Amino acid sequence: MLELLKARRRPVNRIFIADSQDPSEMLDAIEREAQRQRIPTQMVSMARLDREARTEGHQGVMAMAGRLDTVPLETLLEQANPFLLVCDGVTDPRNLGAMLRSADGAGVSGVVVPRHRSARISPTVTKTAVGAIEYLTFSDVGGIPTAIEAMNKAGILTVGLAGESKDSLYDLDLGSTPVALVVGGEENGMSALTRKRCQAVVSIPQIGKIVSLNAGVAVSIAAFEVARQRALRS
């Protein structure tokens, strides 16, 4: 909530705060920022907030805000040295939220999501991402394979993440070129056509007995590896 107010990227019409809850520094900060921006705040019952908030664990505060704007894929491709995250059929909202939180932390410049068969930017995604969605730039596309083809033509290294791949993420030069990390859903991974169009398909080497990482964890590791290599080049 506080990041929504600080980012000022979309309009906030009203904030609802549940009464009968303990004071906290976070609530005080939200109220101060809302007052600074002249956003109306209203105290309501926790029961009403439970009814109107479309997520569990709303923590006693809810904003009525405008939708996130998206940009055409071409806008992301025209960035200087783009670093993109491409989500191919990620349907678990908590996983998507975790990926977006890591993406922001690692410096991802744009996120590409399909319009269909994918988790949307819901209250659950927003809460899990802990404000990251307010700073990321999104592009929703009709088809991920077509988008990857456009990235390839634009000179972006498209790297698919697949636990069963024999090739290692750490063998790639990710610091001297534009990069797009491509991740699939938890159950089926990337689609066959998406995988075919990626220039590289790699895994993250593991030492333990479990042979597959959670998709959100894999994205975090891969994204920060790109950030690490880029930092060495700067």
FENBEL-V680451 format. One record per pair of residues at least 12 apart in sequence whose ideal C-beta (glycine too) atoms are under 10 Angstrom apart, sorted by the first residue. I is the first residue (numbers start at 1). J is the second residue. D is the distance in whole Angstrom. If there is no record, write none. Layout:
I/J/D, I/J/D
//
This chain:
1/15/8, 1/17/10, 1/26/8, 1/27/9, 1/29/9, 1/30/6, 1/33/9, 1/34/9, 1/58/9, 1/59/8, 1/60/10, 1/61/5, 1/62/8, 1/63/6, 1/65/9, 1/126/9, 1/127/9, 1/131/8, 1/134/10, 2/26/7, 2/27/10, 2/29/6, 2/30/5, 2/32/10, 2/33/7, 2/34/10, 2/61/9, 2/131/7, 2/134/10, 3/104/10, 3/126/10, 3/129/9, 3/130/8, 3/131/3, 3/132/8, 3/133/9, 3/134/5, 3/135/7, 4/30/9, 4/33/9, 4/63/6, 4/65/6, 4/126/8, 4/131/7, 4/133/9, 4/134/5, 5/29/9, 5/30/7, 5/32/10, 5/33/4, 5/34/7, 5/36/9, 5/37/7, 5/39/7, 5/63/8, 5/65/9, 5/131/10, 5/134/9, 6/29/10, 6/33/7, 6/37/10, 6/131/8, 6/134/8, 6/135/9, 7/131/8, 7/133/9, 7/134/4, 7/135/6, 8/33/10, 8/37/8, 8/134/9, 9/65/10, 9/66/9, 9/68/8, 9/69/8, 9/133/9, 9/134/6, 9/135/8, 9/136/10, 9/137/10, 10/63/10, 10/65/6, 10/66/4, 10/67/7, 10/68/6, 10/69/7, 10/134/8, 11/39/9, 11/64/9, 11/65/7, 11/66/4, 11/67/10, 12/33/10, 12/34/8, 12/37/7, 12/39/5, 12/40/9, 12/63/5, 12/64/7, 12/65/5, 12/66/8, 13/39/8, 13/40/8, 13/63/8, 13/64/5, 13/65/7, 13/66/8, 14/34/9, 14/39/7, 14/40/5, 14/41/7, 14/42/6, 14/62/9, 14/63/7, 14/64/5, 14/65/9, 15/30/7, 15/31/8, 15/33/10, 15/34/5, 15/39/6, 15/40/7, 15/41/5, 15/42/7, 15/61/7, 15/62/7, 15/63/5, 15/64/8, 15/65/9, 16/40/10, 16/41/8, 16/42/5, 16/43/8, 16/44/5, 16/45/10, 16/48/8, 16/49/6, 16/52/7, 16/53/8, 16/58/9, 16/60/9, 16/61/7, 16/62/5, 16/63/8, 16/64/8, 17/30/8, 17/31/7, 17/34/9, 17/41/6, 17/42/7, 17/43/6, 17/44/7, 17/49/8, 17/60/7, 17/61/5, 17/62/8, 17/63/10, 18/43/8, 18/44/6, 18/45/7, 18/46/4, 18/47/9, 18/48/8, 18/49/5, 18/50/9, 18/53/9, 18/58/8, 18/59/9, 18/60/4, 18/61/7, 18/62/8, 19/42/10, 19/43/5, 19/44/7, 19/45/6, 19/46/7, 19/48/10, 19/49/9, 19/60/9, 20/43/9, 20/45/8, 20/46/6, 20/60/9, 21/46/7, 21/49/10, 21/59/9, 21/60/5, 21/61/9, 22/60/9, 24/59/9, 24/60/9, 24/61/10, 26/59/8, 26/60/10, 26/61/8, 27/59/9, 27/60/7, 27/61/7, 30/61/6, 30/63/9, 31/61/9, 34/61/10, 34/63/9, 39/63/8, 39/64/10, 39/65/10, 40/64/10, 41/61/9, 41/63/10, 42/64/10, 44/60/10, 44/62/9, 46/58/9, 46/60/7, 48/62/10, 49/61/8, 49/62/6, 52/64/9, 53/123/7, 53/127/10, 54/122/7, 54/123/5, 54/124/8, 55/93/9, 55/122/7, 55/123/4, 55/124/5, 55/125/9, 55/126/8, 55/127/6, 55/128/9, 56/123/9, 56/124/8, 56/127/9, 57/123/10, 57/124/9, 57/127/7, 58/123/8, 58/127/8, 59/127/8, 62/123/8, 63/126/10, 65/126/10, 65/134/10, 67/121/8, 68/121/6, 68/126/9, 68/133/6, 68/134/8, 68/136/9, 68/137/9, 68/138/6, 68/140/10, 69/137/9, 69/138/8, 70/111/10, 70/112/10, 70/113/9, 70/115/10, 70/121/10, 70/137/8, 70/138/5, 70/139/6, 70/140/5, 70/141/9, 71/110/8, 71/137/6, 71/138/7, 71/139/5, 71/140/9, 72/139/6, 72/140/10, 72/141/9, 73/110/9, 73/112/7, 73/139/5, 73/140/9, 73/141/6, 73/142/10, 73/146/9, 73/147/6, 73/150/6, 73/151/8, 73/154/9, 74/139/9, 74/150/8, 74/154/9, 75/110/8, 75/137/8, 75/139/7, 76/109/7, 76/110/4, 76/111/9, 76/112/7, 76/137/7, 76/138/9, 76/139/5, 76/141/10, 76/147/9, 76/150/10, 76/151/9, 76/154/9, 76/156/9, 76/180/9, 77/110/9, 77/139/9, 77/147/9, 77/150/7, 77/151/7, 77/153/9, 77/154/4, 77/155/9, 77/156/7, 77/178/9, 77/180/10, 78/154/8, 79/109/5, 79/110/7, 79/137/9, 79/156/10, 79/178/8, 80/109/9, 80/178/9, 81/109/8, 81/156/10, 81/176/10, 81/177/8, 81/178/5, 81/179/9, 81/230/8, 82/108/9, 82/109/5, 82/110/6, 82/151/9, 82/154/8, 82/155/10, 82/156/6, 82/178/5, 82/179/8, 82/180/7, 83/103/9, 83/106/8, 83/107/6, 83/108/5, 83/109/5, 83/110/8, 83/156/9, 83/174/9, 83/178/7, 83/179/6, 83/180/8, 83/181/8, 83/223/8, 83/226/6, 83/227/8, 83/230/7, 84/103/9, 84/108/7, 84/109/7, 84/110/5, 84/111/7, 84/112/6, 84/137/10, 84/139/9, 84/147/9, 84/151/7, 84/156/7, 84/158/9, 84/178/8, 84/179/7, 84/180/4, 84/181/7, 84/182/9, 85/99/7, 85/100/8, 85/102/9, 85/103/5, 85/104/10, 85/106/9, 85/108/5, 85/109/9, 85/110/8, 85/111/5, 85/112/7, 85/113/9, 85/136/9, 85/138/10, 85/179/10, 85/180/7, 85/181/5, 85/182/8, 85/183/7, 85/219/7, 85/222/9, 85/223/7, 85/226/10, 86/110/9, 86/111/8, 86/112/5, 86/113/8, 86/114/9, 86/139/10, 86/141/9, 86/144/6, 86/147/7, 86/148/7, 86/151/8, 86/156/10, 86/158/8, 86/159/9, 86/160/9, 86/180/5, 86/181/7, 86/182/4, 86/183/7, 86/184/10, 86/190/9, 86/194/8, 86/198/9, 87/99/7, 87/100/9, 87/103/10, 87/111/7, 87/112/7, 87/113/5, 87/114/8, 87/118/6, 87/119/8, 87/144/8, 87/181/10, 87/182/8, 87/183/6, 87/184/8, 87/185/9, 87/215/9, 87/219/9, 88/112/9, 88/113/9, 88/114/7, 88/117/9, 88/118/8, 88/143/10, 88/144/5, 88/145/8, 88/147/9, 88/148/9, 88/160/8, 88/161/10, 88/182/6, 88/183/7, 88/184/5, 88/185/7, 88/188/10, 88/189/8, 88/190/5, 88/191/6, 88/193/10, 88/194/5, 88/195/9, 88/198/10, 89/113/10, 89/114/7, 89/116/9, 89/117/6, 89/118/6, 89/119/9, 89/144/8, 89/183/9, 89/184/6, 89/185/4, 89/186/9, 89/187/9, 89/188/7, 89/189/9, 89/190/8, 89/191/7, 89/194/8, 90/113/8, 90/114/9, 90/117/10, 90/118/6, 90/119/6, 90/125/10, 90/183/7, 90/184/7, 90/185/5, 90/186/8, 90/215/7, 90/216/9, 90/219/9, 91/117/7, 91/118/6, 91/119/5, 91/120/10, 91/185/5, 91/186/8, 91/187/8, 91/188/10, 92/119/6, 92/124/9, 92/125/10, 92/128/10, 92/185/8, 92/186/6, 92/187/9, 92/214/10, 92/215/8, 92/216/8, 93/119/5, 93/120/8, 93/121/9, 93/122/5, 93/123/9, 93/124/4, 93/125/5, 93/126/9, 93/127/9, 93/128/7, 93/129/10, 94/119/9, 94/124/6, 94/125/8, 94/127/9, 94/128/5, 94/129/10, 94/216/8, 95/119/8, 95/125/9, 95/128/8, 95/183/9, 95/185/8, 95/186/6, 95/214/7, 95/215/6, 95/216/5, 95/217/9, 95/219/9, 96/111/9, 96/113/8, 96/118/8, 96/119/5, 96/120/9, 96/121/8, 96/122/9, 96/124/9, 96/125/5, 96/128/8, 96/129/8, 96/133/10, 96/183/10, 96/185/10, 96/215/9, 96/216/8, 96/219/10, 97/119/9, 97/121/9, 97/122/9, 97/123/10, 97/124/7, 97/125/4, 97/126/7, 97/127/7, 97/128/3, 97/129/4, 97/130/8, 97/132/8, 97/133/8, 97/216/8, 98/125/9, 98/128/6, 98/129/8, 98/130/9, 98/132/10, 98/214/8, 98/215/9, 98/216/4, 98/217/8, 98/219/8, 98/220/7, 99/111/8, 99/119/10, 99/125/9, 99/128/9, 99/129/8, 99/132/9, 99/181/9, 99/183/7, 99/215/7, 99/216/5, 99/217/9, 99/218/9, 99/219/5, 99/220/8, 99/223/8, 100/113/10, 100/121/9, 100/125/7, 100/126/9, 100/128/8, 100/129/4, 100/130/9, 100/131/10, 100/132/5, 100/133/6, 100/135/10, 100/136/6, 100/138/9, 100/216/9, 100/219/9, 101/125/10, 101/128/7, 101/129/5, 101/130/6, 101/131/8, 101/132/5, 101/133/9, 101/136/10, 101/216/9, 101/219/10, 101/220/8, 102/129/9, 102/132/8, 102/216/7, 102/217/9, 102/218/10, 102/219/6, 102/220/4, 102/221/9, 102/222/9, 102/223/5, 102/224/7, 102/227/10, 103/129/9, 103/132/7, 103/133/10, 103/135/10, 103/136/6, 103/181/9, 103/219/7, 103/220/9, 103/223/6, 104/129/8, 104/130/9, 104/131/8, 104/132/4, 104/133/8, 104/134/9, 104/135/6, 104/136/6, 104/223/9, 105/130/10, 105/132/8, 105/220/8, 105/223/8, 105/224/7, 105/227/8, 106/181/9, 106/219/9, 106/220/8, 106/221/10, 106/222/9, 106/223/4, 106/224/5, 106/225/9, 106/226/7, 106/227/4, 106/228/9, 106/230/9, 107/223/8, 107/224/9, 107/226/8, 107/227/5, 107/230/7, 107/231/9, 108/132/9, 108/135/10, 108/136/7, 108/137/9, 108/179/9, 108/180/10, 108/181/8, 108/219/9, 108/223/6, 108/226/8, 108/227/9, 109/136/9, 109/137/7, 109/178/9, 110/136/7, 110/137/5, 110/138/7, 110/139/6, 110/180/9, 111/132/10, 111/133/9, 111/136/5, 111/137/7, 111/138/5, 111/139/7, 111/140/9, 112/137/10, 112/138/8, 112/139/5, 112/140/8, 112/141/6, 112/144/7, 112/147/6, 112/148/9, 112/150/10, 112/151/8, 112/180/8, 112/182/9, 113/138/6, 113/139/8, 113/140/5, 113/141/7, 113/144/9, 113/147/10, 114/140/7, 114/141/6, 114/142/7, 114/143/7, 114/144/5, 114/145/10, 114/147/8, 114/191/10, 114/194/10, 115/140/5, 115/141/7, 115/142/6, 115/143/9, 116/140/10, 116/142/8, 116/143/9, 117/144/10, 117/185/9, 117/191/10, 118/140/9, 118/144/9, 118/185/8, 119/185/9, 120/140/9, 121/133/6, 121/136/10, 121/138/7, 121/140/10, 128/216/9, 143/191/10, 143/193/9, 143/194/9, 144/182/8, 144/184/9, 144/190/8, 144/191/7, 144/193/8, 144/194/5, 144/197/9, 145/190/10, 145/191/7, 145/192/9, 145/193/4, 145/194/5, 145/195/9, 145/196/8, 145/197/5, 145/198/10, 146/193/9, 146/194/10, 146/197/9, 147/180/9, 147/182/10, 147/194/9, 147/197/9, 148/160/9, 148/180/7, 148/182/7, 148/190/10, 148/193/9, 148/194/6, 148/195/10, 148/196/9, 148/197/4, 148/198/6, 148/199/9, 149/193/10, 149/197/6, 151/178/8, 151/179/10, 151/180/5, 151/182/9, 151/197/9, 151/198/9, 151/199/9, 152/180/9, 152/197/7, 152/198/9, 152/199/6, 154/178/8, 154/180/10, 155/177/8, 155/178/6, 156/177/8, 156/178/4, 156/179/7, 156/180/5, 156/199/9, 157/172/8, 157/173/8, 157/174/7, 157/176/10, 157/177/5, 157/178/7, 157/179/5, 157/180/7, 157/181/10, 157/198/9, 157/199/6, 157/200/7, 157/226/10, 158/178/10, 158/179/8, 158/180/5, 158/181/8, 158/182/6, 158/194/9, 158/197/7, 158/198/5, 158/199/5, 158/200/7, 158/201/9, 159/172/7, 159/174/7, 159/179/6, 159/180/7, 159/181/6, 159/182/6, 159/183/10, 159/198/6, 159/199/7, 159/200/5, 159/201/8, 159/202/6, 159/222/7, 159/226/9, 160/180/9, 160/181/8, 160/182/4, 160/183/8, 160/184/8, 160/189/9, 160/190/5, 160/194/7, 160/195/6, 160/196/9, 160/197/9, 160/198/4, 160/199/9, 160/200/7, 160/201/4, 160/202/7, 160/203/10, 161/181/7, 161/182/7, 161/183/5, 161/184/8, 161/189/8, 161/190/8, 161/198/9, 161/200/10, 161/201/8, 161/202/7, 161/203/7, 161/204/8, 161/213/9, 161/215/8, 161/218/5, 161/219/7, 161/221/9, 161/222/6, 162/182/9, 162/183/9, 162/184/8, 162/189/6, 162/190/7, 162/195/7, 162/198/9, 162/201/5, 162/202/7, 162/203/6, 162/204/10, 162/212/10, 162/218/9, 163/189/8, 163/202/10, 163/203/5, 163/204/8, 163/206/8, 163/210/10, 163/211/6, 163/212/4, 163/213/6, 163/215/9, 163/218/7, 164/189/8, 164/201/9, 164/203/7, 164/211/8, 164/212/8, 165/195/9, 165/200/9, 165/201/5, 165/202/5, 165/203/4, 165/204/9, 166/201/9, 166/202/9, 166/203/7, 167/200/7, 167/201/7, 167/202/5, 167/203/7, 168/202/6, 168/203/7, 168/204/8, 168/205/5, 169/181/9, 169/200/9, 169/202/4, 169/203/7, 169/204/5, 169/205/8, 169/218/9, 169/221/8, 169/222/6, 169/225/6, 169/226/9, 170/202/8, 170/204/8, 170/205/7, 170/222/10, 170/225/7, 170/229/10, 171/200/9, 171/202/8, 171/205/10, 172/199/10, 172/200/6, 172/202/6, 172/222/10, 172/225/9, 172/226/9, 172/229/9, 173/229/7, 173/233/10, 174/200/10, 174/222/9, 174/223/10, 174/225/6, 174/226/5, 174/227/9, 174/228/9, 174/229/5, 174/230/7, 174/233/10, 175/225/9, 175/226/7, 175/227/9, 175/228/8, 175/229/3, 175/230/5, 175/231/8, 175/232/6, 175/233/4, 175/234/9, 176/229/8, 176/230/9, 176/232/10, 176/233/6, 177/229/10, 177/230/10, 177/233/10, 179/200/10, 179/222/9, 179/223/9, 179/225/10, 179/226/5, 179/229/9, 179/230/9, 180/198/9, 180/199/9, 180/226/10, 181/198/10, 181/202/10, 181/218/9, 181/219/7, 181/222/5, 181/223/6, 181/225/9, 181/226/7, 182/194/6, 182/195/8, 182/197/9, 182/198/6, 182/199/10, 182/200/10, 182/201/9, 182/219/10, 182/222/10, 183/215/6, 183/216/9, 183/218/7, 183/219/5, 183/222/8, 183/223/10, 184/215/7, 185/215/7, 186/212/10, 186/214/8, 186/215/5, 186/216/9, 187/215/10, 189/201/10, 189/212/10, 189/215/8, 202/222/8, 203/218/9, 203/222/10, 204/217/9, 204/218/6, 204/221/5, 204/222/7, 204/225/9
//
